[in-house]
Amino acid sequence: MTTTLDAPPASFVRPTDFRLPGGEWFIGAGFGLFVHWDHASQQGIEISWPLVGRSIIPGSDGVEDTVTVEEYQSTAATFDPVEWDAVALARLAKRAGARYVVFTARHHAGYAMFHTEHSDFGIEHSPFGRDITREFVEAIRAEGIRVGIYYSLPDWNHPDYPAFRMEDRPYALEHWPAAGDPANAGTPVADDRHRRPTAEQWQRYQQYLRGQLTELLTEYGTIDLLWFDGEWERSEEEWDSAGLRSLIKSLQPDVVINDRLLGQGDYKTPEQGFPVTAPEGPWELCMTIGQMWAWRPGDTKSKSTTSLITTLIEVASRGGNLLLNIGPKGDGSLNESQVRTLEEIGAWMDVHAESVVGVSPTVGVDYYGPSTARPGTLYLHLVARPIEQVVVRGIPVGRVTRRAPAGHRRPAALRGEP
């Protein structure tokens, strides 16, 4: 049901004390899509992580895809995703209600999904040849959706990083929680380090990073968001995070940068697990529909649409955005199951988007489900079937002015307004 409440304007909006100059759109954006894809999707394996012999599933020590470094990179020479349709992807994102979409221009394994003068390891030198990132940017922008670019700080294929080799396995735990645990002091875990380049190599690698970032920020129009990753392999000083941010802002002053550019990010990025305590300031939860980020035929443990919508509501009620991931297949076509999920989310958003987009967390209302608000309007979300009655405290009973049906099979938003 939908309940209309005669509430004092703005009385339920929780005030915030943070700002994001130039990136105001990100606060309250609510829902975005993530796209993970590179040449290894031809093999039906996760991207990048099989190369270093690690699982991407939280808490898993097993390896889903056992390949050598050479086997992983072998499909770069044959990548020809003839079914890739950037316009179809953009229209799907629009139907799903996404306000921004983030695309993997280059993941850890080093394969550039854009044309670059700084490497010959990428889509430009594949049988496909076309600039996939450019097609993505243009199609997303045409639908009125904000454009996000994912870019990995490490490059496990670059000789100056240096490139990852089989003898570098098992993957070093440096900067991972176990390495910094005082209980592990003096053990091999605490001393586990990534192989470092020479000073000369690192200088060249920094030039490579800056060169590719400059291309992405000067040749593809307005980029609304930069999503860095892989920051744990080096320190803030090694990355020269401040210098990178200075370069980025000189090229695109209003671009929003995530916190994986160590010490220089605009918002926080918890991954896969819903934070027990919401981060302070702007934040975003990135999450997969199944267990994997890229397309993998065996990835069938998918979250239900109801579960994903509930997560979207809960994230919005705590002041964050949900960035939900999809992974195209090796031929460029979209995963049919993920398309169905996004269509179903879109059907819910057609009715309830106003309760999760452009809203704020609440204050002054006591309700056993997630709630959001905008000036003059309060949204109470039914994410479970109530028993006998819906109890809301903090609202004068006499100000309930309207009640109407709102949908049954999915979580519903109860809308209150003056």
C-alpha positions in Angstrom: 0.0 0.0 0.0 0.9 3.7 -0.3 0.3 6.0 2.6 0.3 9.7 2.2 1.3 11.7 5.3 0.9 15.4 5.9 4.4 15.9 7.2 6.2 19.2 7.8 8.5 19.8 4.8 12.1 18.5 5.3 11.3 17.4 8.9 12.4 13.8 8.2 15.5 14.6 6.1 18.7 13.8 8.0 21.1 16.7 7.6 24.6 16.1 6.2 27.7 18.2 6.6 29.6 17.0 3.5 29.8 18.4 0.0 31.1 17.1 -3.3 31.8 20.3 -5.5 31.1 19.5 -9.1 29.9 16.0 -8.2 26.7 16.8 -6.5 24.9 14.5 -8.8 26.6 11.5 -7.1 25.0 12.1 -3.8 21.6 10.5 -4.0 22.2 9.0 -7.4 20.9 5.8 -5.9 21.6 3.2 -8.6 24.4 2.6 -11.0 25.7 -0.3 -13.2 29.2 -1.7 -13.3 30.5 -3.5 -16.4 33.4 -6.0 -16.1 34.8 -7.4 -19.3 38.1 -8.1 -21.2 39.5 -10.6 -23.6 39.5 -13.5 -21.1 35.7 -13.5 -21.1 36.2 -15.6 -24.3 37.4 -18.4 -21.9 34.5 -18.0 -19.6 36.7 -17.1 -16.6 36.9 -14.2 -14.2 39.0 -11.4 -15.5 42.5 -10.8 -14.1 42.4 -12.8 -10.9 43.0 -16.3 -12.5 46.3 -14.8 -13.8 47.6 -14.6 -10.3 46.0 -17.7 -9.0 43.5 -16.1 -6.7 39.8 -16.3 -6.2 37.7 -13.1 -6.2 35.0 -14.6 -4.0 35.3 -13.2 -0.5 36.5 -15.7 2.0 37.4 -18.3 -0.6 40.9 -19.9 -0.7 40.0 -22.0 -3.7 40.7 -21.1 -7.3 37.8 -21.3 -9.7 39.8 -21.0 -12.9 43.2 -22.7 -13.0 45.2 -21.2 -15.8 48.8 -20.2 -16.3 49.7 -16.5 -17.0 50.3 -17.4 -20.6 47.0 -19.3 -20.9 45.1 -16.4 -19.4 46.6 -13.8 -21.9 46.5 -16.1 -24.9 43.0 -15.0 -25.9 44.1 -11.3 -26.3 45.1 -12.3 -29.9 41.6 -13.7 -30.8 39.3 -11.2 -29.1 36.6 -10.4 -31.6 33.3 -9.6 -29.7 31.1 -9.2 -32.8 27.9 -9.2 -30.7 29.0 -6.1 -28.7 26.2 -3.5 -28.9 26.9 -0.4 -26.8 23.5 1.1 -27.7 21.7 -2.0 -26.4 23.7 -1.9 -23.2 22.9 1.8 -22.7 19.2 1.3 -23.3 19.1 -1.6 -20.9 20.8 0.7 -18.3 18.2 3.3 -18.9 15.3 0.8 -18.5 16.9 -0.5 -15.3 16.8 3.0 -13.8 20.6 3.4 -13.6 21.8 7.0 -13.1 25.5 6.2 -14.0 27.4 3.3 -15.5 31.1 2.4 -14.9 33.0 0.5 -17.6 36.4 -1.4 -17.2 38.6 0.5 -19.6 41.6 -1.5 -18.2 41.5 -4.1 -15.5 44.5 -5.5 -13.6 45.6 -7.9 -16.3 46.5 -4.9 -18.5 44.3 -5.3 -21.6 43.2 -1.9 -22.7 39.5 -1.7 -23.9 40.3 1.6 -25.5 42.7 2.9 -28.2 45.9 4.0 -26.5 49.3 5.2 -27.8 50.9 3.9 -24.6 50.5 0.1 -25.2 49.9 -2.3 -28.0 48.1 -4.7 -25.6 44.5 -3.9 -26.2 41.4 -3.9 -28.3 43.0 -1.7 -31.0 45.3 -4.5 -32.0 42.7 -7.3 -31.8 40.7 -8.7 -34.7 37.8 -6.5 -33.5 39.8 -3.3 -33.7 37.0 -0.9 -32.7 37.3 1.4 -29.7 34.9 -0.3 -27.3 35.3 2.3 -24.6 34.4 5.1 -27.0 31.3 3.3 -28.2 30.3 2.8 -24.5 30.8 6.4 -23.6 28.9 7.7 -26.6 26.0 5.3 -26.1 25.7 5.9 -22.4 25.9 9.7 -22.8 23.2 9.6 -25.5 20.8 8.1 -23.0 21.4 10.9 -20.5 23.3 8.7 -18.1 26.5 9.7 -16.3 29.7 8.1 -17.6 32.1 6.3 -15.3 35.5 4.8 -16.2 37.2 2.0 -14.2 40.9 2.0 -14.4 43.3 -0.3 -12.5 46.4 1.3 -11.0 48.4 -2.0 -11.4 49.1 -3.5 -14.8 50.1 -7.2 -14.4 51.2 -7.3 -18.0 53.4 -4.2 -18.1 57.2 -5.0 -18.0 57.9 -1.9 -15.8 55.3 -2.7 -13.2 56.7 -5.4 -13.4 54.6 -8.0 -15.2 53.3 -10.9 -13.1 55.1 -14.2 -13.7 54.3 -17.8 -12.6 57.2 -17.6 -10.1 55.3 -14.7 -8.4 52.7 -17.2 -7.2 51.2 -17.5 -4.7 49.9 -13.9 -4.8 51.6 -11.7 -2.2 49.5 -10.7 0.8 51.1 -7.3 1.2 48.6 -4.6 2.3 45.9 -7.3 2.9 44.3 -7.5 6.3 46.3 -10.6 7.4 49.6 -8.9 6.6 48.8 -6.0 8.9 47.4 -8.1 11.8 49.7 -7.7 14.8 49.1 -11.4 15.6 51.1 -12.2 12.4 54.1 -10.0 13.2 57.3 -11.8 12.4 55.6 -14.5 10.2 56.0 -15.0 6.5 52.5 -13.4 6.0 53.7 -10.1 7.5 56.7 -10.0 5.3 55.0 -11.1 2.1 55.8 -8.4 -0.5 55.0 -7.8 -4.2 58.0 -7.8 -6.4 59.1 -4.1 -7.0 60.6 -2.6 -10.1 63.8 -0.5 -10.2 63.5 3.3 -9.8 63.9 3.8 -13.5 61.2 1.3 -14.3 58.8 2.8 -11.8 59.3 6.2 -13.3 58.5 4.8 -16.8 55.4 3.1 -15.3 54.2 6.3 -13.8 54.5 8.0 -17.2 52.5 5.2 -18.6 49.7 5.6 -16.0 49.6 9.3 -16.6 49.6 8.9 -20.3 46.6 6.6 -20.4 44.7 8.6 -17.8 45.3 11.7 -19.9 43.9 9.9 -23.0 40.8 8.8 -21.2 40.2 12.3 -19.7 40.9 14.3 -22.9 39.7 12.2 -25.8 36.3 10.9 -24.6 34.4 14.0 -23.6 33.1 14.5 -20.1 34.0 11.7 -17.7 31.7 12.0 -14.6 33.5 9.4 -12.4 36.8 7.6 -12.2 36.8 4.2 -10.4 40.3 3.2 -9.5 41.2 -0.3 -8.2 44.3 -2.4 -7.2 45.6 0.3 -4.8 46.6 -2.2 -2.2 49.7 -3.3 -4.2 51.5 0.0 -3.5 51.5 2.7 -0.9 50.0 6.2 -1.3 53.5 7.6 -1.7 54.5 5.0 -4.3 51.4 5.7 -6.4 51.9 9.5 -5.9 48.2 9.7 -5.3 48.3 13.5 -4.8 50.1 14.0 -8.1 47.6 11.8 -9.9 44.6 13.7 -8.4 46.2 17.0 -9.4 46.6 15.7 -13.0 43.1 14.4 -13.1 41.5 17.6 -11.8 43.5 19.7 -14.2 41.9 17.8 -17.0 38.4 17.2 -15.7 37.7 19.4 -12.6 34.3 18.0 -11.8 35.1 14.3 -12.1 34.3 12.2 -9.0 37.1 9.9 -7.8 36.7 6.9 -5.6 38.7 6.2 -2.5 40.9 3.6 -4.1 43.2 6.4 -5.2 44.7 6.3 -1.7 44.2 9.4 0.4 42.7 11.3 -2.5 39.2 9.9 -3.1 35.9 11.6 -2.9 33.8 8.7 -1.7 34.1 5.3 -0.1 33.6 1.9 -1.8 32.7 -1.1 0.3 32.6 -4.2 -1.9 30.2 -7.1 -1.9 29.4 -7.0 1.8 26.9 -4.5 3.2 28.7 -2.4 5.8 27.4 -2.9 9.4 27.9 0.8 9.9 27.3 3.1 7.0 30.5 5.0 5.9 30.7 8.7 6.7 30.3 11.0 3.7 29.4 9.9 0.2 29.6 6.1 -0.5 28.8 3.3 -2.8 28.3 -0.4 -2.5 29.6 -2.3 -5.5 28.0 -5.8 -5.8 27.7 -8.7 -8.2 24.5 -10.3 -9.3 26.1 -13.7 -8.9 29.5 -14.5 -7.4 31.8 -13.3 -10.2 32.4 -10.0 -11.8 33.0 -11.1 -15.3 31.0 -13.7 -17.3 31.5 -17.2 -16.2 29.1 -20.0 -17.3 29.2 -21.7 -14.0 28.3 -18.6 -12.1 24.7 -19.6 -11.4 24.3 -18.7 -7.7 22.6 -15.4 -8.5 20.9 -13.1 -6.1 17.1 -12.8 -6.6 15.7 -9.6 -7.9 13.8 -9.1 -4.7 17.1 -9.4 -2.7 18.8 -6.9 -5.0 16.0 -4.4 -4.8 16.0 -4.7 -1.0 19.8 -4.0 -1.0 19.2 -1.0 -3.2 16.6 0.3 -0.7 18.8 -0.4 2.3 21.8 1.4 0.7 19.7 4.4 -0.2 18.3 4.5 3.3 21.8 4.8 4.6 22.9 7.5 2.2 24.7 5.4 -0.4 24.5 4.3 -4.0 24.3 0.7 -5.2 26.7 -0.1 -8.1 25.4 -3.4 -9.5 27.7 -5.4 -11.8 27.1 -7.2 -15.1 29.6 -9.1 -17.3 29.2 -9.4 -21.1 30.2 -12.7 -22.7 33.3 -13.2 -24.8 31.4 -12.5 -28.0 30.1 -9.2 -26.6 26.5 -10.3 -26.0 24.9 -9.7 -22.6 24.2 -12.5 -20.1 20.5 -13.3 -20.6 19.9 -13.9 -16.9 21.4 -10.6 -15.9 19.3 -8.8 -18.6 16.2 -10.3 -17.0 17.2 -9.2 -13.6 17.8 -5.7 -14.8 14.5 -5.6 -16.6 12.8 -6.7 -13.4 14.6 -4.0 -11.4 13.6 -1.5 -14.0 9.9 -2.5 -13.6 10.2 -1.8 -9.9 12.0 1.5 -10.5 9.2 2.6 -12.9 7.0 2.7 -9.8 9.3 3.4 -6.9 12.5 5.2 -8.2 11.5 8.4 -6.4 12.0 6.6 -3.1 15.7 5.6 -3.8 16.9 8.4 -6.2 17.6 11.9 -5.0 16.6 11.1 -1.4 18.3 11.2 2.0 18.4 9.1 5.1 15.8 9.9 7.7 15.7 11.3 11.2 12.8 11.5 13.6 10.9 8.5 12.4 10.8 5.1 14.1 10.0 2.4 11.6 11.2 -1.3 11.4 12.1 -1.1 7.7 14.3 1.2 5.6 13.1 4.7 5.2 14.2 7.6 3.0 13.1 11.2 2.6 13.1 14.3 0.5 11.9 17.8 1.6 8.2 17.3 2.4 8.1 13.6 1.6 8.8 10.5 3.6 9.2 7.0 2.1 8.7 3.9 4.2 9.7 0.6 2.5 8.0 -2.7 3.1 10.8 -5.2 2.5 9.0 -8.0 4.4 5.3 -8.9 4.8 4.0 -7.2 7.9 1.9 -9.1 10.5 -1.4 -7.5 11.3 -0.2 -3.9 11.1 2.6 -1.5 10.0 3.9 0.5 13.0 5.4 3.9 12.4 6.3 6.2 15.3 7.1 9.9 15.2 4.3 10.8 12.8 1.0 12.5 14.0 -1.8 10.0 13.2 -4.1 12.8 12.0 -1.7 13.6 9.1 -2.3 10.4 7.2 -4.2 11.6 4.2 -4.1 8.9 1.6 -3.7 5.2 1.2 -3.5 3.3 -2.1 -2.2 -0.1 -3.4 1.4 -0.2 -4.3 2.5 -3.6 -5.6 2.8 -7.0 -4.0 5.6 -9.3 -5.2 8.5 -6.8 -4.7 9.4 -4.5 -1.8 7.1 -1.5 -1.8 7.6 2.1 -0.9 5.0 3.8 1.3 4.9 7.5 0.2 4.1 10.3 2.6 3.8 13.9 1.6 2.1 17.1 2.8 
